[in-house]
Amino acid sequence: MIEALIFDKDGTLFDFRLSWGAWTRNLLAELGDADGRLAQVLGYDAARNDFAKGSPVIAMTTPEIADILLPHLPGLPLSELLERMIQLAADAPMVPAVDLPAVLGALRARGIKLGLATNDTEIPARRHLAGAGVLELFDFVAGCDSGFGGKPAPGQLLAFVAQCGLTHARVAMVGDSLHDLDAGRAAGMKAVAVLTGIATRADLEAHADVVLTNIGELGPWIDGLNAA
């Protein structure tokens, strides 16, 4: 039986390319990346609005991305860079991967608790959920700055279990990257991969209990587990 689901945000609830392509373009414009050097550092192809599989934007925390950019930005204080990145993230136009109110509302109607564990910071994460009309459906929201660390470490997931009184083996981590799946395994949870991020089925299937096209397929998957 599954009693709770904890979701990654970007590439899972929201389409990664459509949402974070805009954030990356805006950040590069603010930083004056006329020669494309910073785009290369971020593994971002502006012409295709796409990311390399190893792009730090995909799975790293906001402070980790800032640390990678900072050596290429002489004279810019880290605190100022982080402030710009967080504000741009909060304002980024998020494109849902599915009808989030319908899908998440149906999961809540089953009595399933919902959590969010993102390597984004918490304030933008809450703003994105609120903008999609689903913040109130979540029992737990954690960003990389919420005091539990970031993925692939399991701290956010373990905090969800502790705060909501859950059983590890009856919770599933749902995400689009190996960081998500590794965090789920480390927390003793089931690991569910979705294909709404950058990674392919071939990248994810060896690390997941199941690979779904998107989170809209979670209900039938849970029904299959309960019937087994």
Disulfide bonds with the S-S distance in Angstrom:
none
